[in-house]
Amino acid sequence: MKLIDRYLLRTFFVPFAYILLAFCMLYVIFDLFDNLGDFIEGNTPFALIFRYYVVLLPSVWVQIVPVSMFLAVLYSLSTLTKSNELTAMRASGISITRLMAPYMAVGLLATIFVSSIHETIGPPAAYWCHNFVREQKRSDPNLVYIKKQIAVKYQRGRRTWLINELDIRTLEMRGVEITQQREDSSDEWRIRAKEARWLDGRWWLRDTVEQAYDKESNPMGPPHLFLTREMPDLKESPDFFLNETKDPEYLTSSELFEYLKMNKRRDPAALARIRADLHFKIAEPWACMIVMLLGIPFGAQTGRKGAMLGVTLSLGLFFSYYVLSRVGLSMAKNMIIPAWLGPWLVNGLYLIIGGYMIRRMR
C-alpha cells in the first residue's frame, strides 16, 4: 500500500470510527428509553442488559454502518478539499480515479463484511434480543419460548406435522401428529405421539400410536402402540420447524432460500413476500458501496461550497434512498412488481447515479 493510500484511509477511518461509535451509542440510548420500563419491571440484572446490547449491535450494523461511512467520506473529502490537499495530489499527476480507489475498496470490503454479518450472526442475534425483551414482559418467562398450535407441511417428504407445543430452546415437542401421504395425496399412515425429541441426528417419539391406511384412506388393521419409537426416515431437522415460527427478518438469506425450496406449493402471495425478503436481505448490504459512490463527489463539492451543503445532501440522499428501497420492498411483497425488482431497482439506480457523478468529477 502506497503512502498516499495510507494517508487517505487514515483521514477516512478516524472520523468513521467516531461517527460509528456515536451512532451505536445513540441507538443504545433510544432502545434503552424504549425498553427501560420492561427491564425495571422484570428486575433485569445489569449484566444481562449489558449482554443484550452487546448482542443487539451487530444485528443493526446493516443500518448504522452505511450512514456512518457516508458522513465519514463527506467529512474526509471536504477536509482534503478545503486544505487544497486534494488539488495538490491531482496537480502532481495522480488521476481522480486513482485517488478514489482506496475509498471504493473500503466500500466493497464493507459490503462484504456487512453481508457476512447479515448472513451469520445478525439474524440469530436479533431473534435472541427479540425474545429477551419479550421475556422481561412476562410473569412466566418460559412462555416466551413455547410456540403453540403449529401446523407445518414438509413438501419434499409429503408429510404434515401438527404440533401442540414446541419449546424453541430444547427443541422438544409435545402433542405431535404426523401424517404421511402418497403421491396421489391419500394418507399412507398417521402417528400420534405424546412427545418428540431430536437426539443423535434423528427424531425419537414417545407414547406413540401408529395407524396405516389403504389408498382409499381406510384404516388397515388396528393401530400399533410403541412406548419409544425411533424415526430415522423423518428428514425434517429442528431448524425446519424453528424457521416456521420466526418472522422473515430473523432468518438469513440461505434459510429463506431453503424455505422457498421446501414450500413451492404454498400460497403465491405468501411466497412472493418471502422472495421479496430474500432479495432485500441480499441487496441491503450494498448500501455500503452506494454511499461511497455518492459520498465521493458530494464530499469534494462540500469542501468548496460549505459544510451545510454536505449535511443537507446527506440527509436528502439517505432519506430518498431508504424510503425508495422500502417502497420497492412493499410493492414487491404486494406483487405489484416482481419480487427481485423491488429490492434491486433502487440499488441499481443509485449505483448508476453515483458512478456517473464520479465520472464527471474534475
C-alpha positions in Angstrom: 0.0 0.0 0.0 1.4 3.4 -1.0 1.9 6.3 1.4 -0.9 8.3 -0.2 -3.3 5.4 0.2 -2.5 5.1 3.9 -3.0 8.9 4.3 -6.4 8.9 2.5 -7.6 5.9 4.5 -6.5 7.5 7.8 -8.4 10.6 7.0 -11.5 8.4 6.4 -11.2 5.9 9.3 -10.6 8.3 12.1 -14.0 10.2 11.6 -15.7 6.9 10.6 -14.7 5.3 14.0 -16.1 8.3 15.9 -19.3 8.5 13.9 -19.9 4.8 14.1 -19.4 4.9 17.9 -21.7 7.9 18.2 -24.5 6.1 16.2 -24.1 2.9 18.2 -24.4 4.9 21.5 -27.5 6.8 20.1 -29.1 3.5 19.1 -28.5 2.0 22.6 -29.8 5.2 24.3 -33.0 5.2 22.2 -33.5 1.5 22.7 -32.9 1.8 26.4 -35.5 4.5 26.7 -37.9 2.2 24.8 -37.3 -0.9 27.0 -36.2 0.6 30.3 -39.7 0.2 31.8 -39.7 -3.5 30.9 -36.2 -4.0 32.4 -37.2 -2.3 35.6 -40.5 -4.3 35.8 -38.7 -7.5 35.2 -35.9 -6.8 37.7 -33.4 -7.5 34.9 -29.8 -7.7 36.2 -27.4 -5.1 34.7 -25.1 -7.8 33.4 -28.0 -9.2 31.3 -28.9 -5.8 30.0 -25.2 -5.2 29.0 -25.2 -8.6 27.3 -28.4 -7.7 25.4 -26.8 -4.6 23.9 -23.6 -6.4 23.0 -25.7 -9.0 21.1 -28.0 -6.4 19.6 -25.5 -4.1 18.0 -24.2 -6.5 15.2 -27.8 -7.0 14.1 -28.3 -3.3 13.4 -24.9 -2.6 11.7 -26.5 -3.1 8.3 -28.3 0.3 9.0 -25.6 2.0 11.1 -22.5 1.3 9.0 -23.7 2.8 5.7 -24.8 6.1 7.2 -21.5 6.3 9.2 -19.5 5.7 6.1 -21.4 8.3 4.2 -20.8 11.0 6.8 -17.2 10.0 7.2 -16.4 10.2 3.5 -18.1 13.6 3.3 -16.0 14.9 6.2 -12.8 13.3 4.9 -13.0 14.7 1.3 -14.4 18.1 2.4 -11.4 18.5 4.7 -8.9 17.5 2.0 -10.6 19.9 -0.4 -10.7 22.8 2.0 -6.9 22.5 2.7 -6.2 22.1 -1.0 -4.6 18.7 -0.4 -6.8 17.0 -2.9 -5.9 19.7 -5.5 -2.2 19.2 -4.8 -2.5 15.5 -5.2 -4.2 15.9 -8.6 -1.7 18.5 -9.7 1.1 16.1 -9.0 -0.2 13.9 -11.8 -2.4 11.4 -9.8 -5.8 10.9 -11.5 -9.0 11.3 -9.6 -9.8 7.7 -10.3 -6.6 6.6 -8.6 -7.2 8.9 -5.6 -10.7 7.5 -5.1 -9.6 3.8 -5.4 -9.0 3.4 -1.6 -12.4 4.7 -0.8 -14.0 2.4 -3.3 -12.1 -0.6 -1.9 -13.3 0.3 1.6 -16.9 0.4 0.2 -16.5 -3.0 -1.3 -14.9 -4.5 1.8 -17.6 -3.0 4.0 -20.3 -4.5 1.7 -18.7 -8.0 2.1 -18.3 -7.5 5.9 -21.8 -6.3 6.5 -23.2 -9.1 4.2 -21.3 -11.7 6.2 -22.7 -10.3 9.5 -26.2 -10.2 7.9 -25.9 -13.8 6.8 -24.4 -15.3 10.0 -24.7 -13.7 13.5 -27.1 -10.8 12.7 -30.5 -12.6 12.4 -29.9 -15.0 15.3 -28.8 -12.1 17.4 -31.8 -10.1 16.6 -34.1 -13.1 17.3 -32.4 -13.6 20.7 -32.8 -9.9 21.6 -36.5 -10.0 20.5 -37.2 -12.9 22.8 -35.2 -11.4 25.6 -37.3 -8.2 25.6 -40.5 -10.3 25.5 -39.2 -12.4 28.4 -39.0 -9.3 30.6 -42.6 -8.5 30.0 -44.0 -11.9 31.0 -44.8 -13.1 34.5 -43.7 -16.5 33.3 -40.6 -16.0 31.0 -40.7 -19.6 29.9 -43.9 -19.0 27.9 -41.9 -16.8 25.5 -40.1 -19.9 24.3 -43.2 -22.1 23.9 -44.8 -22.0 20.5 -48.3 -23.5 20.3 -50.5 -24.9 17.6 -48.0 -25.2 14.8 -49.1 -26.8 11.5 -46.2 -27.5 9.1 -46.2 -29.1 5.6 -43.0 -30.8 4.6 -43.5 -30.7 0.8 -40.4 -32.7 -0.1 -41.4 -35.6 2.1 -45.2 -35.2 1.6 -45.7 -35.0 5.4 -47.8 -32.8 7.6 -46.9 -32.0 11.2 -49.4 -30.8 13.8 -47.6 -29.7 16.9 -49.4 -28.7 20.1 -46.3 -27.2 21.8 -42.7 -26.6 20.7 -40.0 -25.5 23.1 -37.6 -23.5 20.9 -34.8 -23.8 23.5 -34.8 -27.6 24.0 -36.5 -28.4 20.6 -38.9 -30.7 22.5 -42.4 -31.2 21.1 -45.5 -32.2 23.0 -48.7 -33.4 21.4 -47.4 -34.3 17.9 -49.4 -35.7 15.0 -47.6 -36.7 11.8 -49.4 -37.7 8.6 -47.6 -39.3 5.7 -49.2 -39.0 2.2 -48.7 -40.9 -1.0 -48.1 -39.2 -4.3 -51.9 -39.2 -5.0 -52.4 -37.2 -1.8 -54.0 -40.1 0.0 -53.0 -40.8 3.6 -50.4 -43.6 4.0 -50.0 -43.6 7.8 -50.6 -41.3 10.8 -48.6 -41.2 14.0 -49.7 -39.5 17.2 -47.1 -39.1 19.9 -47.1 -37.6 23.4 -43.5 -36.2 22.9 -40.9 -35.9 20.2 -37.2 -35.2 20.7 -34.3 -34.6 18.4 -31.4 -36.9 19.5 -28.3 -38.1 17.7 -29.5 -36.5 14.4 -32.9 -38.1 14.3 -36.4 -37.9 15.8 -37.5 -40.1 18.8 -41.2 -40.4 19.6 -42.6 -41.4 23.0 -46.0 -42.9 23.7 -46.9 -43.3 20.0 -50.0 -44.6 18.3 -49.5 -45.6 14.6 -52.2 -46.2 12.1 -51.7 -47.3 8.5 -54.3 -46.6 5.7 -55.1 -48.0 2.3 -55.3 -45.9 -0.9 -59.0 -45.1 0.0 -57.8 -43.7 3.4 -59.4 -46.6 5.2 -57.6 -48.0 8.4 -55.6 -51.1 7.7 -56.0 -53.2 10.9 -55.7 -52.0 14.5 -53.3 -49.2 15.5 -49.8 -50.1 16.7 -48.6 -48.8 20.1 -45.0 -48.0 20.9 -43.5 -46.8 24.1 -40.5 -45.3 22.3 -40.1 -45.1 18.5 -37.0 -44.1 16.5 -37.9 -42.3 13.2 -34.7 -42.2 11.0 -36.8 -41.6 7.9 -38.0 -38.2 9.1 -35.5 -35.8 7.5 -37.0 -32.6 8.9 -34.4 -31.0 11.1 -35.3 -28.8 14.1 -34.2 -25.8 12.1 -37.0 -26.5 9.7 -39.6 -26.1 12.5 -37.8 -23.1 14.1 -37.8 -21.2 10.8 -41.5 -21.8 10.6 -42.0 -20.0 13.9 -39.8 -17.0 13.0 -40.6 -13.8 11.1 -38.5 -13.5 7.9 -36.4 -10.6 9.4 -34.9 -13.2 11.8 -33.9 -15.6 9.0 -30.7 -15.5 6.9 -31.0 -15.4 3.1 -29.8 -19.0 2.9 -32.6 -20.0 5.4 -35.2 -18.1 3.3 -33.9 -19.8 0.1 -34.2 -23.2 1.7 -37.7 -22.3 2.9 -38.8 -21.4 -0.6 -37.4 -24.7 -1.9 -39.4 -26.7 0.6 -42.6 -24.8 0.2 -43.1 -24.4 -3.6 -46.8 -25.2 -3.4 -47.7 -22.7 -0.8 -50.0 -19.6 -1.4 -48.3 -17.5 -4.2 -48.9 -14.3 -2.2 -47.1 -15.7 0.8 -44.2 -17.0 -1.3 -44.0 -13.5 -3.0 -43.4 -11.9 0.4 -40.7 -14.4 1.3 -39.0 -13.9 -2.1 -39.0 -10.1 -1.6 -37.5 -10.5 1.8 -34.8 -12.8 0.4 -33.8 -10.3 -2.3 -33.9 -7.4 0.2 -31.6 -9.2 2.6 -29.1 -9.8 -0.2 -29.4 -6.2 -1.6 -29.4 -4.3 1.6 -25.6 -4.5 2.4 -24.8 -3.0 -0.9 -25.8 0.3 0.6 -22.1 0.5 1.8 -20.9 0.6 -1.8 -23.6 3.0 -2.8 -22.8 5.6 -0.1 -19.2 5.6 -1.2 -20.2 6.3 -4.8 -22.5 9.1 -3.7 -20.3 10.5 -1.0 -17.1 10.9 -3.0 -18.4 13.6 -5.5 -20.6 15.3 -2.8 -17.7 15.3 -0.3 -15.4 17.1 -2.8 -18.2 19.6 -3.6 -18.8 20.2 0.1 -15.2 21.3 0.6 -15.7 24.1 -1.9 -19.2 25.2 -1.1 -19.5 24.7 2.7 -20.4 22.1 5.3 -24.1 22.8 5.4 -24.5 21.7 1.8 -22.9 18.3 2.6 -25.2 17.8 5.6 -28.3 18.7 3.6 -27.3 16.4 0.8 -26.5 13.6 3.1 -29.9 13.8 4.8 -31.7 14.2 1.5 -29.9 11.3 -0.2 -30.3 8.9 2.7 -34.0 9.8 3.1 -34.7 9.2 -0.6 -32.6 6.0 -0.7 -34.1 4.3 2.3 -37.7 5.5 1.5 -37.5 4.3 -2.1 -35.9 1.0 -1.0 -38.8 0.4 1.5 -41.4 1.4 -1.1 -39.9 -1.1 -3.6 -39.9 -3.8 -1.0 -43.5 -3.1 -0.2 -44.5 -3.2 -3.8 -42.7 -6.5 -4.3 -44.4 -8.0 -1.3 -47.8 -7.0 -2.7 -47.0 -8.5 -6.1 -47.2 -5.1 -7.8 -43.7 -5.7 -9.3 -41.6 -8.8 -9.4 -40.1 -9.9 -6.1 -36.5 -9.3 -7.3 -37.1 -5.9 -8.9 -38.3 -4.1 -5.7 -35.1 -4.5 -3.7 -32.6 -4.3 -6.6 -34.2 -1.4 -8.6 -33.2 1.3 -6.1 -29.7 -0.1 -5.7 -29.2 -0.2 -9.4 -30.5 3.3 -9.9 -28.2 4.8 -7.2 -25.2 2.8 -8.3 -25.6 4.3 -11.8 -26.1 7.9 -10.4 -23.0 7.5 -8.2 -20.9 6.1 -11.0 -22.0 8.9 -13.3 -21.2 11.6 -10.8 -17.7 10.2 -10.1 -17.0 10.1 -13.8 -17.9 13.7 -14.2 -15.6 14.8 -11.4 -12.9 17.3 -12.4 
